[in-house]
Amino acid sequence: MLIVRTPGECRRAVASLPAPVGFVPTMGALHAGHLAIVDRARCENASVVVSIFVNPLQFGPHDDYDRYPRVFDQDCALLREHRVDVLYAPSVEAMYPSTFSTTVDVGPLGEELEGACRPGHFRGVATVVAKLLGAVRPQRLYLGQKDAQQTAVLRRLVQDLDMGVDVVIARTVRESDGLALSSRNVYLTPEQRSVAPALHRALEAAARAIEEGERDARAAIEAARRELAPPFREEYLAIVDPATFAALEELRRPALVLGAAYLGTTRLIDNVSVPDVNGVDHVVTPPLGAPAFGRAIERGRAGMLGETS
């Protein structure tokens, strides 16, 4: 595995790789969820590039940038095991030199839910991913479902700016008790970890209500809220259209149920996709090359199981 540190080095390294190139952007502290996405990229592409960069632009003044876990040597060992061709690991100075002044405004999609709770977050995400795509120039960008609004923002970025990259969304990887894998789970105390799966159960309760025919969004959200008892502190629960992220007042399928809540100082997010009535999940991308029927079934399963970042 070749490790490169600057945009120019990255472009030269990737230019020598066989296409198609699959790209997985990360902030490091890799877990099984990240590695599942890397493995999928490995299966679906001739070459795989991964980035590790803890992006200061997407952290607010009260976020955990300084204490975000950084275990670079461990991450490198894992990526070698999973047959990554190139690791792009730029410094902050390489990404944002002193003359840097351009950012990407993602519009209304980045102002709701996560965007409202973390002002400027999606501007930082879109800016760094635009820069990473400019350095890597892949054919496919691989993302995890767990950061569902982020995937919607980045799909919009790629489409609106004509970047010519296919966006592939992989299912959320979970612990056996349903907790979505996240680099921030290491912050949970044993007591907090024991109750953390309640967030997923809450979202499943709302999704189940929709599947059973509930049309009142308030009733479905209340079904979720009953599962989200203290010590959880709810930040938001919402049911949205998976394509536009517009809130659904009158429920229908497909839909996406999202939530964010705190356990102590640790903020957890998750989502559950409710497939269309034909079983097609409009959030998760089925395996490339799967037959049409198999693609629909895979999407349906993705929505039932609930994926990474």
C-alpha positions as a Python dict, from the first residue, in 0.01 Angstrom:
ca = {
    (1, 'M'): (0, 0, 0),
    (2, 'L'): (138, 336, -107),
    (3, 'I'): (88, 627, 136),
    (4, 'V'): (72, 974, -20),
    (5, 'R'): (47, 1308, 155),
    (6, 'T'): (-27, 1582, -99),
    (7, 'P'): (-288, 1632, -373),
    (8, 'G'): (-20, 1615, -644),
    (9, 'E'): (128, 1292, -507),
    (10, 'C'): (-221, 1147, -487),
    (11, 'R'): (-310, 1234, -847),
    (12, 'R'): (16, 1083, -977),
    (13, 'A'): (-26, 765, -773),
    (14, 'V'): (-387, 708, -876),
    (15, 'A'): (-312, 781, -1242),
    (16, 'S'): (-94, 468, -1249),
    (17, 'L'): (-369, 242, -1108),
    (18, 'P'): (-600, 31, -1326),
    (19, 'A'): (-956, 160, -1353),
    (20, 'P'): (-1219, 164, -1223),
    (21, 'V'): (-1101, 319, -897),
    (22, 'G'): (-1321, 300, -588),
    (23, 'F'): (-1264, 567, -323),
    (24, 'V'): (-1355, 547, 47),
    (25, 'P'): (-1311, 874, 243),
    (26, 'T'): (-1268, 833, 620),
    (27, 'M'): (-1149, 1023, 927),
    (28, 'G'): (-960, 718, 1052),
    (29, 'A'): (-1017, 525, 1375),
    (30, 'L'): (-1136, 250, 1144),
    (31, 'H'): (-1383, -15, 1258),
    (32, 'A'): (-1565, -307, 1097),
    (33, 'G'): (-1814, -71, 934),
    (34, 'H'): (-1542, 117, 746),
    (35, 'L'): (-1374, -209, 651),
    (36, 'A'): (-1697, -353, 513),
    (37, 'I'): (-1715, -53, 278),
    (38, 'V'): (-1348, -99, 182),
    (39, 'D'): (-1412, -467, 110),
    (40, 'R'): (-1709, -381, -109),
    (41, 'A'): (-1501, -129, -301),
    (42, 'R'): (-1233, -397, -341),
    (43, 'C'): (-1488, -640, -488),
    (44, 'E'): (-1637, -388, -729),
    (45, 'N'): (-1326, -209, -859),
    (46, 'A'): (-985, -280, -1004),
    (47, 'S'): (-821, -41, -755),
    (48, 'V'): (-910, 104, -414),
    (49, 'V'): (-805, 433, -258),
    (50, 'V'): (-884, 528, 103),
    (51, 'S'): (-829, 868, 265),
    (52, 'I'): (-772, 943, 632),
    (53, 'F'): (-820, 1306, 724),
    (54, 'V'): (-982, 1451, 1036),
    (55, 'N'): (-1141, 1754, 875),
    (56, 'P'): (-1145, 2064, 1098),
    (57, 'L'): (-1394, 2242, 870),
    (58, 'Q'): (-1678, 2008, 966),
    (59, 'F'): (-1632, 2043, 1343),
    (60, 'G'): (-1809, 2319, 1532),
    (61, 'P'): (-1668, 2504, 1834),
    (62, 'H'): (-1832, 2258, 2074),
    (63, 'D'): (-1752, 1943, 1874),
    (64, 'D'): (-1483, 1687, 1953),
    (65, 'Y'): (-1214, 1770, 1695),
    (66, 'D'): (-925, 1771, 1942),
    (67, 'R'): (-1024, 1443, 2106),
    (68, 'Y'): (-1143, 1262, 1792),
    (69, 'P'): (-958, 926, 1799),
    (70, 'R'): (-643, 914, 1590),
    (71, 'V'): (-473, 573, 1552),
    (72, 'F'): (-292, 607, 1221),
    (73, 'D'): (-53, 312, 1248),
    (74, 'Q'): (-337, 80, 1346),
    (75, 'D'): (-547, 209, 1056),
    (76, 'C'): (-262, 151, 811),
    (77, 'A'): (-223, -210, 924),
    (78, 'L'): (-595, -272, 873),
    (79, 'L'): (-597, -114, 528),
    (80, 'R'): (-301, -327, 421),
    (81, 'E'): (-487, -638, 535),
    (82, 'H'): (-785, -531, 324),
    (83, 'R'): (-572, -481, 11),
    (84, 'V'): (-599, -107, -32),
    (85, 'D'): (-377, 24, -312),
    (86, 'V'): (-328, 387, -206),
    (87, 'L'): (-384, 567, 123),
    (88, 'Y'): (-418, 943, 94),
    (89, 'A'): (-338, 1099, 433),
    (90, 'P'): (-285, 1473, 388),
    (91, 'S'): (-201, 1717, 665),
    (92, 'V'): (-427, 2007, 754),
    (93, 'E'): (-169, 2240, 596),
    (94, 'A'): (-176, 2043, 268),
    (95, 'M'): (-557, 2057, 256),
    (96, 'Y'): (-602, 2413, 380),
    (97, 'P'): (-295, 2628, 315),
    (98, 'S'): (-286, 2981, 451),
    (99, 'T'): (-431, 3119, 127),
    (100, 'F'): (-734, 2885, 132),
    (101, 'S'): (-1067, 3069, 110),
    (102, 'T'): (-1315, 2867, -101),
    (103, 'T'): (-1593, 2657, 52),
    (104, 'V'): (-1894, 2473, -93),
    (105, 'D'): (-2244, 2589, 2),
    (106, 'V'): (-2472, 2284, -14),
    (107, 'G'): (-2799, 2478, -1),
    (108, 'P'): (-3118, 2396, 194),
    (109, 'L'): (-3041, 2023, 215),
    (110, 'G'): (-2757, 2106, 452),
    (111, 'E'): (-2959, 2336, 678),
    (112, 'E'): (-3205, 2088, 833),
    (113, 'L'): (-3158, 1827, 1107),
    (114, 'E'): (-2781, 1772, 1132),
    (115, 'G'): (-2723, 2102, 957),
    (116, 'A'): (-2943, 2288, 1205),
    (117, 'C'): (-2778, 2120, 1503),
    (118, 'R'): (-2427, 2172, 1367),
    (119, 'P'): (-2419, 2496, 1164),
    (120, 'G'): (-2154, 2487, 894),
    (121, 'H'): (-2102, 2112, 929),
    (122, 'F'): (-2214, 2019, 579),
    (123, 'R'): (-2025, 2309, 425),
    (124, 'G'): (-1714, 2153, 575),
    (125, 'V'): (-1809, 1804, 460),
    (126, 'A'): (-1886, 1913, 104),
    (127, 'T'): (-1569, 2120, 82),
    (128, 'V'): (-1337, 1843, 198),
    (129, 'V'): (-1500, 1578, -20),
    (130, 'A'): (-1480, 1807, -323),
    (131, 'K'): (-1108, 1848, -254),
    (132, 'L'): (-1057, 1475, -197),
    (133, 'L'): (-1237, 1388, -520),
    (134, 'G'): (-1020, 1640, -702),
    (135, 'A'): (-707, 1467, -573),
    (136, 'V'): (-823, 1105, -617),
    (137, 'R'): (-1040, 1137, -931),
    (138, 'P'): (-1213, 802, -878),
    (139, 'Q'): (-1491, 647, -1081),
    (140, 'R'): (-1688, 552, -769),
    (141, 'L'): (-1729, 715, -427),
    (142, 'Y'): (-1824, 478, -142),
    (143, 'L'): (-2014, 606, 162),
    (144, 'G'): (-2197, 452, 458),
    (145, 'Q'): (-2570, 472, 524),
    (146, 'K'): (-2529, 567, 892),
    (147, 'D'): (-2454, 927, 794),
    (148, 'A'): (-2767, 940, 580),
    (149, 'Q'): (-2799, 1316, 544),
    (150, 'Q'): (-2432, 1340, 460),
    (151, 'T'): (-2479, 1087, 180),
    (152, 'A'): (-2769, 1294, 45),
    (153, 'V'): (-2557, 1610, 57),
    (154, 'L'): (-2270, 1441, -125),
    (155, 'R'): (-2497, 1291, -389),
    (156, 'R'): (-2626, 1643, -451),
    (157, 'L'): (-2269, 1780, -462),
    (158, 'V'): (-2160, 1525, -722),
    (159, 'Q'): (-2472, 1581, -932),
    (160, 'D'): (-2483, 1960, -915),
    (161, 'L'): (-2113, 2008, -988),
    (162, 'D'): (-2104, 1748, -1269),
    (163, 'M'): (-1823, 1553, -1105),
    (164, 'G'): (-1883, 1236, -1305),
    (165, 'V'): (-1853, 1007, -1003),
    (166, 'D'): (-2090, 724, -915),
    (167, 'V'): (-2198, 742, -549),
    (168, 'V'): (-2240, 402, -381),
    (169, 'I'): (-2409, 380, -39),
    (170, 'A'): (-2335, 71, 172),
    (171, 'R'): (-2555, -63, 450),
    (172, 'T'): (-2495, 23, 814),
    (173, 'V'): (-2290, -234, 1001),
    (174, 'R'): (-2420, -300, 1350),
    (175, 'E'): (-2323, -475, 1670),
    (176, 'S'): (-2529, -783, 1755),
    (177, 'D'): (-2756, -569, 1976),
    (178, 'G'): (-2828, -321, 1695),
    (179, 'L'): (-2591, -36, 1783),
    (180, 'A'): (-2450, 119, 1466),
    (181, 'L'): (-2072, 102, 1455),
    (182, 'S'): (-1911, 443, 1500),
    (183, 'S'): (-1565, 570, 1587),
    (184, 'R'): (-1729, 771, 1866),
    (185, 'N'): (-1862, 458, 2042),
    (186, 'V'): (-1527, 438, 2224),
    (187, 'Y'): (-1639, 740, 2429),
    (188, 'L'): (-1930, 548, 2586),
    (189, 'T'): (-1896, 425, 2943),
    (190, 'P'): (-1997, 60, 3005),
    (191, 'E'): (-2329, 179, 3147),
    (192, 'Q'): (-2395, 404, 2848),
    (193, 'R'): (-2295, 129, 2605),
    (194, 'S'): (-2552, -104, 2760),
    (195, 'V'): (-2840, 136, 2681),
    (196, 'A'): (-2705, 275, 2352),
    (197, 'P'): (-2900, 29, 2128),
    (198, 'A'): (-3223, 201, 2239),
    (199, 'L'): (-3166, 463, 1967),
    (200, 'H'): (-3187, 198, 1697),
    (201, 'R'): (-3488, 37, 1864),
    (202, 'A'): (-3659, 376, 1869),
    (203, 'L'): (-3608, 429, 1498),
    (204, 'E'): (-3720, 74, 1424),
    (205, 'A'): (-4040, 138, 1621),
    (206, 'A'): (-4125, 433, 1396),
    (207, 'A'): (-4031, 239, 1083),
    (208, 'R'): (-4250, -51, 1194),
    (209, 'A'): (-4543, 187, 1244),
    (210, 'I'): (-4502, 315, 887),
    (211, 'E'): (-4483, -39, 749),
    (212, 'E'): (-4803, -125, 939),
    (213, 'G'): (-4988, 164, 774),
    (214, 'E'): (-4947, 458, 1014),
    (215, 'R'): (-4993, 785, 827),
    (216, 'D'): (-4956, 1038, 1109),
    (217, 'A'): (-4590, 1138, 1149),
    (218, 'R'): (-4648, 1256, 1506),
    (219, 'A'): (-4782, 914, 1607),
    (220, 'A'): (-4485, 732, 1452),
    (221, 'I'): (-4238, 966, 1618),
    (222, 'E'): (-4409, 916, 1953),
    (223, 'A'): (-4368, 541, 1905),
    (224, 'A'): (-3995, 605, 1867),
    (225, 'R'): (-3982, 845, 2160),
    (226, 'R'): (-4124, 582, 2397),
    (227, 'E'): (-3812, 373, 2336),
    (228, 'L'): (-3572, 663, 2392),
    (229, 'A'): (-3585, 694, 2768),
    (230, 'P'): (-3329, 860, 2998),
    (231, 'P'): (-3030, 863, 3022),
    (232, 'F'): (-3073, 943, 2652),
    (233, 'R'): (-3126, 1312, 2572),
    (234, 'E'): (-3305, 1344, 2240),
    (235, 'E'): (-3177, 1603, 1996),
    (236, 'Y'): (-3414, 1519, 1713),
    (237, 'L'): (-3634, 1245, 1570),
    (238, 'A'): (-3762, 1291, 1216),
    (239, 'I'): (-3922, 1109, 925),
    (240, 'V'): (-3825, 1240, 582),
    (241, 'D'): (-3840, 1170, 212),
    (242, 'P'): (-3515, 980, 140),
    (243, 'A'): (-3450, 1175, -182),
    (244, 'T'): (-3521, 1533, -73),
    (245, 'F'): (-3503, 1509, 309),
    (246, 'A'): (-3828, 1702, 327),
    (247, 'A'): (-4021, 1617, 643),
    (248, 'L'): (-4319, 1387, 583),
    (249, 'E'): (-4629, 1513, 760),
    (250, 'E'): (-4847, 1245, 603),
    (251, 'L'): (-4644, 927, 601),
    (252, 'R'): (-4585, 713, 296),
    (253, 'R'): (-4326, 472, 161),
    (254, 'P'): (-4041, 504, 92),
    (255, 'A'): (-3934, 696, 401),
    (256, 'L'): (-3629, 748, 616),
    (257, 'V'): (-3644, 762, 996),
    (258, 'L'): (-3357, 952, 1158),
    (259, 'G'): (-3250, 1036, 1509),
    (260, 'A'): (-2975, 1202, 1709),
    (261, 'A'): (-2937, 1181, 2086),
    (262, 'Y'): (-2678, 1222, 2359),
    (263, 'L'): (-2555, 974, 2615),
    (264, 'G'): (-2358, 1191, 2852),
    (265, 'T'): (-2134, 1398, 2623),
    (266, 'T'): (-2136, 1142, 2341),
    (267, 'R'): (-2362, 1219, 2048),
    (268, 'L'): (-2505, 924, 1855),
    (269, 'I'): (-2687, 934, 1521),
    (270, 'D'): (-2865, 658, 1332),
    (271, 'N'): (-3133, 598, 1071),
    (272, 'V'): (-3362, 325, 944),
    (273, 'S'): (-3481, 316, 585),
    (274, 'V'): (-3839, 208, 506),
    (275, 'P'): (-3839, 56, 156),
    (276, 'D'): (-4095, 130, -110),
    (277, 'V'): (-4394, -105, -130),
    (278, 'N'): (-4210, -299, -401),
    (279, 'G'): (-3917, -365, -167),
    (280, 'V'): (-3680, -117, -327),
    (281, 'D'): (-3470, 83, -83),
    (282, 'H'): (-3401, 431, -217),
    (283, 'V'): (-3111, 495, 23),
    (284, 'V'): (-2880, 195, -14),
    (285, 'T'): (-2708, 96, -338),
    (286, 'P'): (-2733, -276, -422),
    (287, 'P'): (-2418, -465, -523),
    (288, 'L'): (-2295, -360, -865),
    (289, 'G'): (-2372, -609, -1138),
    (290, 'A'): (-2656, -776, -948),
    (291, 'P'): (-2954, -879, -1163),
    (292, 'A'): (-3250, -642, -1157),
    (293, 'F'): (-3460, -868, -932),
    (294, 'G'): (-3168, -931, -700),
    (295, 'R'): (-3097, -559, -679),
    (296, 'A'): (-3454, -493, -562),
    (297, 'I'): (-3435, -769, -302),
    (298, 'E'): (-3098, -643, -176),
    (299, 'R'): (-3239, -293, -140),
    (300, 'G'): (-3531, -430, 53),
    (301, 'R'): (-3302, -615, 290),
    (302, 'A'): (-3089, -303, 335),
    (303, 'G'): (-3394, -114, 453),
    (304, 'M'): (-3490, -386, 699),
    (305, 'L'): (-3144, -426, 848),
    (306, 'G'): (-3073, -73, 855),
    (307, 'E'): (-2470, 109, 775),
    (308, 'T'): (-2090, 354, 842),
    (309, 'S'): (-1880, 630, 941),
}
